[in-house]
Amino acid sequence: HRAVLLVVLVVGALLIWLVPRGYAAMKAAIQRRPLPAAGWGILGLFGYFVALIAIVLAMVLLAILFGALGFGDLVGLDVLGGIVAILGVTLAFVIACAYIADAIVGAALAGLIMREAGATRSREFGLMAAGAAVVVLLSSLPVLGAWVKLVVVVLGLGALLLVMMQARRSPPSERVTMPVPPIPVT
C-alpha cells in the first residue's frame, strides 16, 4: 500500500505542478458536481470496454480486408498497430483509475474538510497527500475497500472526463469554466 500511495503522491504532485488549473477544476468537479462526475465516470468505464472492442473489431476487419486484397504484408502491421492501440488505451485508463482518481478524490475530500482560500502549492500538496492517504487506506480494507475503490474510480474518472470535455469545447482563454482560484507558486 505504501508503493501505491507513493505513486499517487508523485502523480498528484505532477498534476499540481504541471496542470494546476486542470487539477483544481477536477477537484472542484468532485466537490461541486459529484453526480455529473459519477455519471461521466460510469460512462468512462463503459467507454473503455467499448473502445477495446472497437479496436479489436477494426484490427480484425482490416486484417481480413488486407488479406482479401492481396496485401498480406500489411496484416502483421495491422495486428501490431491494434495491439499497440490496446496497450496505449489500457495504460491511460489504468493510470487514470489507479492513480489520478486517488489523488483527485483525496484532494477533493481533504479540501471539503479543510476549507481555506489562497492555498499555496505546498499546502495543496499536503492536503492532497492527506486525502490520498485516506483514500488508499480505505481502498485497501478487505471487504469495503473494493466498493470504496469503485466510488473513487467513478468520481475521479468522471471529473477527469468532465474537465477534458470542457477543455475541448471552450476557447483557450476560457478552458476552465468553474470558478477556480489559481494556486499561487511558492
Secondary structure as the mmCIF struct_conf table of DSSP 4:
data_model
#
loop_
_struct_conf.conf_type_id
_struct_conf.id
_struct_conf.beg_label_comp_id
_struct_conf.beg_label_asym_id
_struct_conf.beg_label_seq_id
_struct_conf.end_label_comp_id
_struct_conf.end_label_asym_id
_struct_conf.end_label_seq_id
HELX_RH_AL_P HELX_RH_AL_P1 ARG A 2 LEU A 18
HELX_RH_AL_P HELX_RH_AL_P2 PRO A 20 ARG A 32
HELX_RH_AL_P HELX_RH_AL_P3 PRO A 34 ALA A 68
TURN_TY1_P TURN_TY1_P1 LEU A 69 GLY A 70
HELX_RH_AL_P HELX_RH_AL_P4 GLY A 72 ILE A 95
HELX_RH_PI_P HELX_RH_PI_P1 ALA A 96 ILE A 100
HELX_RH_AL_P HELX_RH_AL_P5 ALA A 101 ILE A 113
BEND BEND1 MET A 114 MET A 114
BEND BEND2 ALA A 117 GLY A 118
HELX_RH_AL_P HELX_RH_AL_P6 ARG A 121 SER A 139
TURN_TY1_P TURN_TY1_P2 SER A 140 SER A 140
BEND BEND3 LEU A 141 LEU A 141
TURN_TY1_P TURN_TY1_P3 PRO A 142 VAL A 143
HELX_RH_AL_P HELX_RH_AL_P7 LEU A 144 ARG A 169
BEND BEND4 SER A 170 SER A 170
HELX_RH_3T_P HELX_RH_3T_P1 PRO A 172 GLU A 174
BEND BEND5 MET A 178 MET A 178
HELX_LH_PP_P HELX_LH_PP_P1 PRO A 181 VAL A 185
#
